[in-house]
Each structure stands twice: as C-alpha cells, then as structure tokens.
C-alpha cells in the first residue's frame, strides 16, 4: 500500500512492501518507508525513515529479518530482528522487533494492526493503528515513538478517511500531533 496523509502540521507519505521472492519461497522482502514534510516555508522539520529487510520465514508467519534502518537523525544502521505477520481478508497484523547491529544502542518495535471488514463487493470499513517505539539502550532513554490512527472507508483497492499522527521525540517525550485526512491505495 501507498498512503498520503494531509495533516494540519504537514504531509506524510508512506509505502509498505511485503513480498515473498516466489509464491512458495521461505524468503522475502519487507520495507516500510515514511516521509514527513513540514508545511513551514522556513526552518522546515522534514523527516524520513526507511527499514528494509530480507526475511526468512521460520514458522507460521514468524520470520527472521536482516537488513538496515535509515533515518534523518541517526543515519544508516545495519539491523536484525524478527517479524510476525498475520493476514486474512479482514485483519492484518505486523509486529517487527529489531535491534541495531552497529553501535548497538537502539532497540525498536514497529507494529501495525488493520481491521477492514467488507460491507459488500466494493465498499467496506478501513481502520488502522500503527505504532513505533525506539529506545536508546546505551543512555537508557526513550528516543522516538509514535501512534498513527486511521478511520475511513474502503472502495475496491482504495481507502480514505480521517487520521491522526501522535509523535513523541527524545527523553522528554516532546509531543507533536497532526490531524487530517488520508488517501491510500493497495497497488499489488
């Protein structure tokens, strides 16, 4: 899926890719990329985060991951972790705990839960809660976390509605919120 969220504080673009190399392969690729653009003309606080992993399914939706995380604050970090995916026509759940392999001072958990029941062939409800928690283990403090909520409708492979992004930064958990609308498409 790809999504654009227009909030009162800025614009967010997100793309998630999860694909096995072949339909019966144990191995695959997972990527989540988020770009946050600030509306301000001066002193923009733009952000990006991408995580890309080669996955190896070991048992019923549980995979081991190896790859990298890249963001605008800490840069490039080789990374490894686990991934759990549960998916059916109405529910998608993804949980990815990971840790940095270089400098070994960050542990992080990414989670996503979607509930999308259909009303008929074309229309349905779309809901999503997505969260991230990143902890600096060397200095033992909260580094970054967020909860992004979406509530809307689904028409065929498109989703749209209202959203909220609740973000926290640093050891003091400085809070920034953004409320707005989203449009999303499932491309594959």
Secondary structure, 3 states (H helix, E strand, C coil): CEEEEEECCEEEEEEEEEEECCCCCCEEEEEEEEEEEECCCCCCCCEEEEEEEEEEEEECCEEEEEEEEEECCCEEEEEEEEEEEEECCCEEEEEEEEEECCCCCEEEEEEEEEECCECCCCEEEEEEEEEEEEEECCCCEEEEEEEEEEEEEEECCEEEEEEEEEEEECCCCEEEEEEEEEEEECCC
